Amino acid sequence: MQKMNGTDYTLYLVYLRYAAYFCFVITLINLGVMIPLYVSGEPAQADNWKTLGYSSMNNLTILNITASQDKFDFVYLFTVLVVSALAYWMIFLYQQKYEAYKLKIKPNKDDFDDISIARYSLQVTNLPTNFGKLELENTITEQMLKIYPIDMFTGQSPFIKVRVMGDYNGLYQKCVKLKQNMDKLEAIRRLN
């Protein structure tokens, strides 16, 4: 999914999965703990749903346990503590997954593959050839750091590095000519 859709869309799908897990666990907690507490509640006389003519759905609300202070306190603390802890745990898991995915595509890593490099690269042609490779790289780096300065808080620039490469097609053609010349020389040497 990450290679097809990119990291941001994949992380959104991961977020949706964790949200589904969160809701599923909350549902299990409600089925196993909350509903039995509400059904076995002791409503106060003032809000007794049977005598006031409310529907049976009121049997599953907080009104059904208001007469029992212990049940009421337990439900409140359980809801606040357990649901909050579960939410923080899911956020922590998502953050770990987020860090792992972002680390996979970090351009500073040594094993950054060519396809990933292409997403972050800018190709410049017709550079002056009277400079040496190192001098040209330093010149381009200085200019790029003027455009993308180093952030004073992070100590990093969006610009990472420059690498000057020659014309591979021209280099390949020279190698082919050299090979042809070597073959001709070898053929002449054999004839002699």
N, C-alpha and C positions, 0 to 999 in steps of 0.2 A: 504494500500500500504506500509506503514511504517513497519508493522509487517511482511509482506511477503518479501519485497525487501530490507529492511534496510533503515536507515535514509539518507545516502548519495545518493542513487538512487532516493529516494522519493524527496529529495531536488532538484535534477537535473530535475525531472519532473515538480516541482514547478517553477524552473527557466525557463523552456521551456514555461510553461503557461503564466508567466509574460512577456516573450519576445513576445508571440503571442498577448497579450493584448496591449503591447507597439506598435507593428506594426499595429494593428487594429486602435488604436487611431490616429496614424500618418496618416493612410489612410483616416480616417474621416476628419482630419484637412486638408489634401491635397484636398479632394473632396469639402469641404465646404469653404475653404479660398484660398488656393493657386491656384487651377485651374481657378476659376473665375478671380483672379487677373491677371494671365498670359494671359488668353483669351482676357480680356479687356485691354490689354497693349497697349502702344504706342511705337512701335520700332523706334529707331533712323534711319535716312535715310541711314546711312552706313551699318546697319545690318537689313534692312527691308527684311524679308524673302520672301515677295511676289515679290519684284522687282529683288531679287538676284536669284530667281528660286529654293529656298529651299523647302523642303516638308512641308506639313501642320503641321507636328509634331513639327516643330520649333516654332509654335504658342504657344506651352506649355512649352517653355524653358525660361530661364532668359533673353534671348535676346529680348523677346517681351516686356519687361518693362524697358529697359535700358534708354529710352528717358525720362521717368518720374522718377525724382530723389526721390520723395516722396514714390512712389510705390516700387522702388528699396530698399530704406532704410527700409520701413515697412517689406518687405519680408525678408530682411537680419536679422533685429532685431527679427522679429517673429520667424524665423527659429532657430536662436541662442538661444533666451531666452526660448521659449515655448518647443522646443524639448529637450533642456538641462534640463529644470525644470521637464519635464515629465520623462526623463531618471533617474534623481536623485530621483524622487518620487518612481519610480518602484524599484530602487535599495534599497531605504529605506524600502519599503513594503517587498521585498525579505529578507532583513536583519532581519526584525521583525519576519518573518516566520521561518527563519533559527535559530534565537535565541530560538523561541518557540519549535521547533523540537529538538534542541540540549538539551534544558532544560528537555524535557520529558525523555531523556535517561541518565541524569547525575547521576552517581553512588553515589554521596554524598547525594542525596535526601533521606529522610526517607521512602517515599513510593516506593522506587525502588523495583520492583517485582522480584520474584525468577527467572523467565525466563531471565530477563535482567541481573540479577546478574551472571547467568551462562555464559553470553557472556564475562564477565570481570573477571571470577574466574579462579583460578588455584587450583586444588586439589592435596594435598600431602598426601601420606599414609606412614605407618610405621614410624611415628614420635616416639621419645622416650617417654615412659610412666612414667618415674621416675620424670618428671617435673610436676609442677602444671599447670593448664590451663593458668593462667595469666602470669606466668613466661615463658611458651612456646610462648605465643602470643608476649610478649615483645622481646624475642630472635629473633623470625622470623621477627618482624618489624624492628629491628636493622639491620639485614642482608639484608632485602629488600631495606631499605633506603640507604644502601651502593651501591646496584645495580642501584636503581632509586633515585638519590639524589634530594633534593628539589631545584627547579629552583629559582635562585636569583631574577629573574624579576617577576615571577608570585607568588612565595611563595608557590607553590604546587609541589607535586611529582606525577608522573603517578601511583605510588603505593598508594592505598587509605587506606586500613586497612586489618588486618588479624583477622580471627575468627576461633578459634580451636573448632572443634566439635568432639564428640565421635563417636564411631562406632554405627550407628543407628540400624544396623541389629543385632549386638550383644546385644544392649540394648533391642531391641524388643524380642529377644529370652529369655533374662532374665525375662522380664515382663510376657511372656507366661508361663515360668516355675513357677514364683511366683504365677500367677493366678491358675495354676493347683494345686500347693501346698495349696493355700487358699481354693480351692474347696474341696480338700481331707480333710483338717482340718474341714471344714464346715460339710462335710458328716460324719466324725467321731464324731463331736460334736452332730449331730442330732441322731446318733445311741445311744449315751450315754444318 
